[in-house]
Amino acid sequence: MMQVGTLEIVLDLGGLSSLKQKRGIIKGLLAKVRQKFEVAAAEVAEQDTIRSACLGFSAVGNDATMLQSRLRKIVNFIELDGQTVVVDFRVDIL
């Protein structure tokens, strides 16, 4: 049976002073996560807010446990990246 996993993650971008800086960080982060974890990824909210971002990720598979693990690994990867601070996240399996 097909399972869909989604991750919504809210980030604090600290002391940035422009949307251009923010977009550079977010664009690079999304590209790294897409490549490493083979997931769909996008900035889904807070596009016009300089110091915060809301990113969404999704993956499809047949094992809910595997999807949950992959999405949690994305959270860990973003935390270790060091450019942002994870404020909150939510994982859902549909």
C-alpha positions as CSV (number, residue, x, y, z in Angstrom):
1,M,0.0,0.0,0.0
2,M,1.3,3.4,-0.9
3,Q,2.3,5.8,1.9
4,V,3.0,9.5,1.7
5,G,5.1,11.2,4.3
6,T,5.2,14.9,4.8
7,L,7.4,17.1,6.9
8,E,6.7,20.8,7.7
9,I,9.6,22.5,9.4
10,V,9.8,26.1,10.8
11,L,13.3,27.7,10.9
12,D,14.8,30.7,12.6
13,L,17.3,32.4,10.3
14,G,18.8,34.7,13.0
15,G,20.4,38.0,12.1
16,L,19.8,38.2,8.3
17,S,19.3,41.6,6.9
18,S,17.7,40.9,3.5
19,L,15.4,38.6,1.7
20,K,18.2,38.0,-0.8
21,Q,20.4,36.5,1.9
22,K,17.5,34.4,3.1
23,R,16.7,33.1,-0.4
24,G,20.3,32.1,-0.9
25,I,20.4,30.1,2.3
26,I,17.0,28.5,1.7
27,K,17.7,27.7,-2.0
28,G,21.0,26.0,-1.1
29,L,19.4,24.1,1.8
30,L,16.5,22.8,-0.3
31,A,18.9,21.6,-3.0
32,K,21.1,19.7,-0.5
33,V,18.1,18.0,1.1
34,R,16.6,17.1,-2.3
35,Q,19.8,15.5,-3.5
36,K,20.7,13.7,-0.2
37,F,17.2,12.4,0.6
38,E,15.4,12.2,-2.7
39,V,12.4,14.1,-1.6
40,A,10.2,16.9,-3.0
41,A,11.0,20.2,-1.2
42,A,9.8,23.8,-1.2
43,E,9.5,26.9,0.9
44,V,5.8,26.8,1.8
45,A,5.2,29.9,3.9
46,E,6.9,32.9,5.4
47,Q,8.4,33.8,1.9
48,D,8.4,37.5,2.7
49,T,9.7,37.2,6.3
50,I,13.4,37.8,6.6
51,R,14.2,35.9,9.8
52,S,12.0,32.8,9.5
53,A,11.1,30.2,7.0
54,C,8.7,27.3,6.7
55,L,9.8,24.4,4.5
56,G,7.8,21.5,3.3
57,F,9.1,18.1,2.2
58,S,7.3,15.0,1.0
59,A,8.3,11.4,0.1
60,V,6.4,8.4,-1.2
61,G,7.0,4.8,-0.3
62,N,5.4,1.6,0.9
63,D,6.7,1.5,4.5
64,A,5.5,4.2,6.9
65,T,8.4,3.5,9.4
66,M,10.9,4.1,6.6
67,L,9.2,7.3,5.6
68,Q,9.1,8.5,9.2
69,S,12.8,7.7,9.6
70,R,13.8,9.5,6.4
71,L,11.9,12.7,7.3
72,R,13.3,12.7,10.8
73,K,16.8,12.4,9.3
74,I,16.0,15.6,7.3
75,V,15.3,17.4,10.5
76,N,18.6,16.2,11.9
77,F,20.5,17.2,8.7
78,I,19.1,20.7,8.8
79,E,19.9,21.1,12.5
80,L,23.5,20.0,11.9
81,D,23.9,22.3,8.9
82,G,24.2,25.2,11.3
83,Q,22.8,28.0,9.0
84,T,19.4,27.9,10.7
85,V,17.7,26.9,14.0
86,V,14.8,24.5,13.9
87,V,12.0,26.1,15.8
88,D,9.3,23.4,15.2
89,F,8.5,20.5,12.9
90,R,5.7,18.1,12.2
91,V,5.8,14.8,10.4
92,D,2.7,13.2,9.0
93,I,2.2,9.8,7.3
94,L,-0.9,9.6,5.0
